[in-house]
């Protein structure tokens, strides 16, 4: 039986990085620059602080009143009653069941506006 000769070659270390490694390094160098650009763009597009105010009126709940009936009595032609009800729920901190009790005073939001501060 013949023995195969083993050739001992010294391990070759590649001193030049591969193309893949070079591309990865370039991307990593560009990452902070891209992040800074994105942050600067976002900083210029953020709107100035907004304040809202509501024009509202107190209403004393009568027996049989619902949010819908109250909103419809205050609504003008073309007003969205759902939006009025939503504003009333928020202004009065009403829960999901929105049960009104006779004699209770609630706020009816007639108008909501936004003011831009300079």
N, C-alpha and C positions, 0 to 999 in steps of 0.2 A: 503494500500500500504506500502510495506516495503521499508525502506531506506537502500541504500547500504552504507556500511561503507567505508570510504576513509581512506586508510592507508597513513599517512604522513611519508615518509622516507626521511632522509636527502640526499641531492644530493651527489652522489658518484663521486669524482674526481679521475680520473685515474692518478696516479703518475708515472706510467710506460708508456713511449711512445710506440706506436704500432710498429710493425715490419716495416710497410710501412714508418713511419716517420723516423725510424732509417736508412733505406736504402737511403732515400732522403738525410739525413744529410751526409752519407758516400759519396754519389755522389757529393754533394756540396763541400766536403773537397778535393776530387780528382780533381775537375775542374781546379783550379789554377795550379796544378802539370801537368796536361795534356796539358794545354795551354802553359806552359813554355817549355815542351818537344817539342811540335809542332813548336814553334818559334825557338828553337835551331836547329831543323832539317832543317827548311826552311832557316835559316841563313847559313847553310853549303852547301846547294844545289844551292844557287843563283850564277849564273855565274859572273865572274869578268867583269868589264866594257869593252865594246867593242867599237872600233872605226872603221868606214868604210871610205874607200877612193875610189874615182872613177878615172879611166883613161878615159878622154873624149876629144873630138875634136870639134872645132867649125865648123859649116856648114852654108853656106849662101843658103837660100831657093830660089829655082828657080821656075818659073811658072809651075804649074801642079804637084809639089812635094807633096807627102803625107808622113805621118810618116812611113807607111808601105814601101813605095818605098825607103825612106832614110835608114831605118833599113836594108832592104834587100841589099842595095848597100854596107853596112859596115859589114854585117854578114859573118861569116865563115861557112863552111859546118857543119851542125849539131846544129848551134845556134838556140835558141828559139826566133823568131822574136817578139812574144808577150812580152817576158821579156825585150827585148831591147826597145820596144815602151813604156812599163811601166816605165822604167828607164829614158827615154827621157822626158816623161810627167812630172815626178817628178823633174828632174834636171832643167827643164825650167819653171816650175810652170804653165803649160798649163791647161786650163779649160777642161770641159767635151767635148766641141765641137771640140777642137784641130784644129782650123782653122789656117793654116799657110799662111803668106803673103810673096810674092816674095820680096827678098831683106832683109828679116829678118834673123838674125843670131841666130841659136840655138845650143845647145850642144848635141852631140851624145855620149852616154855613151858606151864606148867600153868594159869596164871591171869594176867590182865592187868587192872589197875584204874587208875582215874583219881582223882587227888586234886585238889580245888579248894583253892587257897591263898587266904587272905583278904587 
